[in-house]
Amino acid sequence: MPGFVLLVRPRGDDDPVMRLGITVTKKIGNAVVRNRMKRRFRALARELLPEAGVVGADHVLIGRAGGIERDFAELRTELRKALGKVARHAPSVQSVP
């Protein structure tokens, strides 16, 4: 997706908990920009992971340079789409760019 990369990896430990990791590198911007992007990702994850995430998997959102300028509604739509792609291929697909 233009604003982020989503990596999903099933843990295979029979624990149904979905875990989240967020990474935003210094290439994206200064600390204020990176923290704002991470807050946006956490808000999206709270909203969408319970309904569309892969149960028993680790989800990692990696911020891209274009993500901070994207509208929040666009990011929501893109994350929902990425989670849908991952859900269709749950155990085999590990990343959706």
N, C-alpha and C positions, 0 to 999 in steps of 0.2 A: 504494500500500500504506500501511497506517497508520503504519509506522515509518520509511518512507523513500520517496523518489521515485527511480526508475531511469530514466536517460536513456541511450540507445544510439544511436550514430551511426556507420554504416559509413564508413570513411575513403576507400575506393576507390583506394588506392595499391598494391594487389596484395601488401601485406605482411600475412602471416597473424597477426601478433602482436596480442593483445588488450591494450589499455591500460586502466588504471583511474584514475579520479579520485574523490576523496572530499571532500565539502563539508559542514561542520557550522557553522552561523552562531552568533553570540553570543546570538541569541534562544533557543537551545536550553538554554544554561546557562553556567556558568563554565568555565574552561580544563580543570579536572579532568573535568567531565562531557563536554565536547566531545572530549577526548582518549580517554576511555573508549569513547565511541561510535565514534570513528574506528578504534580497535583492534578493536572488534567487527566493523565493516565489513570491515577488512582480513582478519580471520580467515575471515569468510564468503566473501570473494572468492577467497582462496587455495583454499578447499574447493570452491566451486561453479563458478567461471569456467572452469577447464580442461575441465569436462564439459558445461556448459550455456551458456557464453558464445557470443557471435557472433564468429566468426573474422574478423580484420581490422577490428575496430570499436573505438571508444572507449566505455567504460562509465563512467558517472558516477553515484555514489550521493550523494544529498542527504538529509541527516538531517532527520527531522521530530521535533517535540516529544515525541510518544508513543513514539519509538523506543528511548529509553534505558531506559524502564521495561518494555519488552517482553522476554519470555523469549527466550533465545538460540535455542532450538529453533523458536519461532514466527517469528523473523526469518529463520532458515534456510529454513523452509517458504515464507515469503512471497517471499524472493529467488528460490528455485527456481521458484515459480509465475510471477513477473515475467519471469525469463529464458526460461521456456517460452513465454510470450506473445510476447516479442520475437523468439524464434527462429522462430516460425510466420510472422511478418511481417517477417523480417530486413531487406531493403533499404528497405522503405517506412515502417515504424514507427520513430519516433525517441524516444518517451518512453512509459513506463508508470507512471502515478501509483498 
